[in-house]
């Protein structure tokens, strides 16, 4: 108040510098002084203040300025600092909430009518579309939770939905995919991308590309190092940064017996241990997962309506083929990496086969780090 009395036409910035406070804090205190009736403002066109006003102490202000002023201004500055802190806290809370909503569930416009949303876990709309596309329409399937035991989990499972309109994306979905975090290599955060599906009514409209583009952005936001998927149509994913790194071969194997007697599935299981590991998950095409083992060898077989698929094995080739010849029928299917030694073994043991290229594994390296190639990922560990 002393400074105002001596220099009534100081600008707020000059006064703030003189007092060593912020302009915002000074303005807050000046308003308080005016409310008390200790200071008034008058306009003067010649004032050097660009707003053309000066601050004048009232007689009451002059009388009170001595002892009261220091305590009053100190209290007001404390109030101002508390208000600033509260505003900053609220701003941070609003910002954090907006960022979370952007990542997890807020609708984001794609083309003005269709939107995508991101969810922890797999919401009912995505489950319904996955069941329709991969199971019901193909006349197969038991239950989603049987095929994918993790489908009801929220931890390490993310889904992306595209809704058909501006309605509630929880009710229906035009397209969906799932990203499941996998612990395959220490120090490398890997996301398995699968169950990529588009409702029949929306196919051909580019929703698949929009899904994959959204998945890449979500994966970056979640700090994934690598995304992995399997497909028979690699060109769909190349433009999104994916590249083929390995190929499976899938097809029929057959062998005619010397006595001409046809062999059925599991025709000689004596002495073998049989484990049903279906609780770990069942690929969409199958209805069970069985492991047949003896001593130091085992084979994993997936029965389905169309036949039996050999998906994994362990042990020496002699012991593995002894189990194969006691369990598998005359004709069966094989899914194996293209560089597997099993093809040479099949040929050497008199089997015939037709094994064209099957699913192609594609990876998208998001982190820019120079990681080594991924190991082979068996069917049971994919989505």
C-alpha positions in Angstrom: 0.0 0.0 0.0 3.0 2.3 0.6 4.2 1.7 -2.9 0.7 2.4 -4.3 0.5 5.6 -2.4 3.9 6.8 -3.7 3.5 5.5 -7.2 -0.2 5.2 -8.1 0.2 4.8 -11.8 2.6 1.8 -11.8 1.5 -1.0 -14.1 0.5 -4.3 -12.5 3.7 -5.9 -13.9 5.9 -3.2 -12.5 4.2 -3.4 -9.1 4.5 -7.2 -9.1 8.2 -6.9 -9.9 8.7 -4.4 -7.1 7.0 -6.7 -4.6 8.6 -9.9 -5.9 5.3 -11.7 -6.6 3.5 -13.0 -9.7 1.1 -10.8 -11.7 -1.7 -13.2 -11.0 -1.0 -13.1 -7.2 -0.8 -9.3 -7.3 -4.1 -9.1 -9.2 -5.8 -11.3 -6.6 -4.5 -9.1 -3.7 -5.5 -5.8 -5.4 -9.1 -7.1 -5.9 -9.2 -8.0 -2.2 -7.9 -4.5 -1.2 -10.6 -2.9 -3.4 -13.3 -5.1 -1.8 -12.1 -3.9 1.6 -12.5 -0.3 0.4 -8.8 0.5 0.9 -7.9 1.1 -2.8 -9.9 2.4 -5.7 -9.1 2.6 -9.4 -9.5 5.8 -11.5 -9.0 6.1 -15.3 -6.6 8.6 -16.7 -5.9 8.7 -20.4 -2.4 10.1 -19.9 -1.4 7.3 -17.5 1.6 5.2 -18.7 -0.4 2.1 -17.8 -1.7 0.9 -21.2 -5.2 0.3 -19.6 -5.2 4.0 -18.5 -5.8 3.6 -14.8 -4.1 4.4 -11.5 -4.5 2.9 -8.0 -5.4 5.4 -5.3 -5.5 4.8 -1.6 -8.7 5.8 0.1 -8.5 7.7 3.5 -9.6 4.5 5.1 -6.8 2.6 3.3 -4.2 5.0 4.4 -5.3 4.7 8.0 -5.3 0.9 8.0 -2.2 0.3 5.9 0.3 0.1 8.8 -0.2 -3.1 10.8 -3.1 -4.6 8.9 -1.6 -4.7 5.5 1.2 -7.1 6.1 -0.9 -9.7 7.7 -3.7 -9.3 5.2 -1.5 -9.6 2.1 0.3 -12.6 3.6 -3.0 -14.4 4.2 -4.2 -13.5 0.7 -0.9 -14.8 -0.9 -1.2 -18.0 1.0 -4.8 -18.4 -0.2 -3.6 -17.7 -3.8 -0.9 -20.3 -3.6 -3.4 -22.9 -2.2 -5.8 -22.1 -5.0 -3.0 -22.6 -7.6 -2.1 -25.9 -6.1 -5.7 -27.1 -6.1 -6.2 -26.0 -9.7 -3.0 -27.8 -10.8 -4.2 -31.0 -9.0 -7.6 -30.8 -10.7 -6.0 -30.1 -14.1 -3.7 -33.2 -13.6 -6.7 -35.4 -12.6 -8.7 -34.3 -15.6 -5.7 -34.9 -17.9 -5.1 -38.3 -16.5 -8.7 -39.3 -16.8 -8.9 -38.0 -20.4 -5.7 -40.0 -21.3 -7.1 -43.1 -19.8 -10.4 -42.7 -21.5 -8.6 -42.2 -24.8 -6.8 -45.5 -24.3 -9.4 -47.6 -22.7 -12.9 -47.2 -24.0 -13.5 -43.7 -25.4 -14.9 -43.9 -28.9 -12.6 -42.5 -31.6 -14.0 -41.5 -34.9 -12.8 -43.5 -37.9 -15.0 -42.2 -40.8 -17.7 -40.2 -39.2 -20.1 -43.1 -38.7 -18.0 -46.0 -37.4 -15.8 -45.8 -34.4 -13.3 -47.9 -32.5 -13.0 -48.5 -28.8 -10.3 -50.1 -26.7 -11.1 -52.5 -23.8 -9.3 -54.4 -21.1 -10.6 -57.9 -21.6 -13.1 -59.0 -24.2 -16.5 -57.3 -23.9 -19.8 -59.2 -24.9 -20.1 -57.5 -28.3 -16.6 -58.8 -29.3 -17.4 -62.3 -28.0 -20.6 -62.4 -29.9 -18.9 -61.5 -33.2 -16.0 -63.9 -32.6 -18.4 -66.7 -32.0 -20.4 -65.9 -35.1 -17.4 -65.5 -37.5 -15.1 -68.3 -36.3 -17.6 -70.9 -34.9 -21.3 -70.7 -35.6 -21.0 -69.7 -39.3 -18.6 -72.7 -39.8 -20.7 -75.2 -37.9 -18.2 -75.9 -35.2 -17.2 -74.9 -31.7 -18.0 -75.8 -28.1 -17.9 -72.6 -26.1 -15.6 -69.6 -26.2 -14.4 -70.1 -22.7 -13.5 -73.7 -23.6 -11.5 -72.8 -26.7 -10.0 -69.7 -25.0 -9.8 -70.1 -21.2 -8.4 -66.6 -20.9 -11.4 -65.0 -22.8 -13.0 -63.7 -19.5 -9.8 -62.3 -18.1 -9.0 -58.5 -18.1 -5.3 -58.8 -17.2 -2.9 -58.8 -20.2 -5.8 -59.1 -22.7 -6.9 -56.1 -24.8 -9.6 -56.0 -27.4 -10.4 -53.4 -30.1 -14.0 -53.0 -31.4 -15.4 -51.0 -34.3 -19.1 -50.2 -33.6 -21.6 -50.1 -36.6 -22.9 -46.7 -35.6 -22.9 -44.1 -32.9 -24.7 -46.5 -30.6 -23.4 -48.3 -27.5 -20.3 -50.3 -28.7 -21.0 -52.7 -25.9 -24.2 -53.9 -27.7 -22.9 -54.7 -31.2 -19.6 -54.8 -33.1 -18.9 -54.5 -36.8 -15.3 -55.6 -36.3 -13.0 -56.8 -33.5 -9.6 -58.2 -32.7 -7.8 -59.3 -29.6 -4.2 -58.7 -28.4 -2.9 -61.1 -25.7 0.3 -60.4 -24.0 2.6 -63.5 -24.0 5.7 -64.3 -21.9 7.8 -65.9 -24.6 11.2 -64.3 -24.3 12.6 -62.6 -21.1 12.9 -58.8 -21.4 10.6 -58.6 -24.5 7.0 -57.6 -24.3 5.2 -59.6 -27.0 1.5 -59.2 -28.0 -0.2 -62.0 -29.9 -2.8 -60.6 -32.3 -5.7 -62.8 -33.2 -9.4 -63.4 -33.6 -9.4 -60.6 -36.2 -13.0 -60.6 -37.5 -15.4 -58.4 -39.5 -19.2 -58.8 -39.6 -20.3 -60.1 -43.0 -22.5 -57.0 -43.5 -19.4 -54.8 -43.3 -16.8 -56.7 -45.2 -15.1 -54.9 -48.1 -15.4 -51.5 -46.3 -11.8 -51.4 -45.0 -12.6 -52.2 -41.4 -9.9 -54.8 -41.2 -7.2 -52.3 -42.1 -8.7 -49.9 -39.5 -8.6 -52.6 -36.9 -4.9 -53.4 -37.5 -4.0 -49.7 -37.6 -5.7 -49.2 -34.3 -4.0 -52.3 -32.8 -0.6 -50.9 -33.7 -1.3 -47.6 -32.0 -2.7 -49.3 -28.9 0.4 -51.6 -28.8 2.7 -48.7 -28.9 0.7 -47.0 -26.1 1.1 -50.1 -24.0 4.9 -50.3 -24.7 4.8 -53.7 -26.6 8.1 -54.5 -28.3 6.7 -56.9 -30.8 3.3 -57.9 -32.3 2.8 -61.4 -33.7 0.0 -62.8 -35.8 -0.7 -65.7 -38.1 -2.5 -65.3 -41.5 -3.0 -66.7 -44.9 -3.3 -63.2 -46.3 0.0 -61.4 -45.5 -0.7 -58.5 -47.9 -3.4 -57.2 -45.6 -0.8 -56.6 -42.9 2.3 -55.6 -44.8 1.2 -51.9 -45.1 0.9 -51.8 -41.3 4.5 -52.7 -40.7 4.2 -56.5 -40.4 6.7 -58.8 -42.1 6.6 -62.6 -42.6 9.3 -64.3 -40.5 8.2 -68.0 -40.8 5.7 -70.3 -42.5 3.8 -73.4 -41.4 3.0 -76.3 -43.7 -0.4 -77.9 -43.2 -2.0 -80.8 -45.1 -2.7 -84.6 -45.3 -0.4 -87.5 -44.4 -1.2 -91.1 -45.4 0.3 -94.5 -45.5 -1.1 -97.8 -46.8 -0.5 -100.7 -44.4 1.2 -103.8 -45.7 -1.8 -106.1 -44.8 -4.3 -103.7 -46.4 -6.2 -103.3 -43.1 -7.3 -99.8 -42.4 -6.3 -98.4 -39.1 -8.6 -96.3 -36.9 -7.7 -93.6 -34.5 -6.2 -94.9 -31.2 -6.2 -98.4 -32.5 -3.4 -99.6 -30.2 -3.1 -97.4 -27.1 -1.9 -100.2 -24.7 1.0 -99.1 -22.5 0.6 -95.5 -23.5 -0.4 -92.7 -21.1 -3.2 -90.6 -22.4 -3.7 -87.0 -21.0 -6.6 -84.8 -22.1 -5.2 -81.2 -21.8 -8.2 -79.5 -23.4 -8.5 -77.3 -20.3 -5.5 -75.3 -21.6 -7.5 -74.3 -24.6 -8.6 -75.8 -27.9 -7.9 -74.3 -31.4 -11.1 -73.3 -33.2 -11.0 -76.2 -35.6 -10.7 -78.9 -32.9 -12.8 -80.4 -30.2 -10.1 -81.8 -27.9 -6.4 -81.8 -27.2 -4.8 -85.2 -26.3 -1.3 -86.1 -25.4 -0.1 -89.7 -25.9 3.2 -90.5 -24.2 5.5 -93.4 -23.4 8.9 -93.4 -21.7 10.8 -90.4 -23.3 8.5 -89.6 -26.3 5.1 -88.0 -26.8 2.7 -86.7 -29.5 0.0 -84.1 -29.2 -3.1 -84.8 -31.3 -6.1 -82.6 -31.9 -9.3 -84.5 -32.9 -11.8 -82.6 -35.0 -14.9 -83.5 -37.1 -12.7 -83.5 -40.2 -10.0 -85.8 -38.7 -6.9 -85.8 -36.5 -4.1 -83.3 -36.6 -0.6 -83.9 -35.2 0.4 -80.6 -33.7 3.5 -81.4 -31.5 5.9 -84.1 -30.6 9.0 -84.8 -28.5 11.6 -87.5 -28.3 13.7 -89.4 -30.8 12.1 -89.9 -34.2 12.0 -93.7 -33.7 10.0 -93.4 -30.5 7.8 -90.6 -31.9 6.9 -92.7 -34.9 6.2 -95.8 -32.8 3.5 -93.8 -31.0 2.2 -92.3 -34.3 1.8 -95.7 -35.9 -0.2 -97.0 -32.8 -2.5 -94.0 -32.5 -3.1 -92.1 -35.7 -5.3 -93.6 -38.5 -4.3 -94.3 -42.1 -4.8 -90.7 -43.0 -4.2 -87.7 -40.7 -3.2 -84.1 -40.8 0.0 -82.3 -39.8 0.8 -78.7 -38.9 4.5 -78.0 -38.6 7.1 -75.3 -39.3 8.3 -75.3 -42.9 11.9 -76.0 -41.8 11.0 -79.0 -39.6 13.0 -82.3 -40.0 9.7 -84.3 -39.9 9.2 -84.1 -43.6 12.4 -86.0 -44.3 11.4 -88.6 -41.7 8.0 -89.0 -43.2 9.5 -89.7 -46.6 12.1 -92.1 -45.2 9.4 -94.1 -43.4 7.2 -94.6 -46.5 4.6 -91.9 -45.8 3.0 -89.9 -48.6 1.9 -86.3 -48.0 0.5 -83.2 -49.5 1.7 -80.3 -47.3 1.3 -76.9 -49.0 2.2 -73.7 -47.2 -0.2 -72.8 -44.5 -0.3 -70.0 -42.0 2.4 -67.4 -42.3 3.7 -65.8 -39.1 4.1 -62.1 -39.3 5.8 -59.8 -36.8 5.8 -56.1 -36.3 8.8 -54.7 -34.4 7.6 -51.6 -32.6 10.4 -50.7 -30.2 13.2 -50.2 -32.7 15.4 -52.6 -30.6 17.5 -55.2 -32.3 15.8 -58.3 -31.0 16.7 -61.9 -32.2 14.1 -63.9 -34.0 11.3 -65.5 -32.1 11.2 -69.2 -31.4 8.5 -71.4 -33.0 5.1 -70.9 -31.2 3.0 -74.0 -31.1 -0.7 -74.0 -32.1 -1.9 -74.3 -28.5 0.0 -71.0 -27.6 -1.5 -68.9 -30.4 -4.8 -67.1 -30.7 
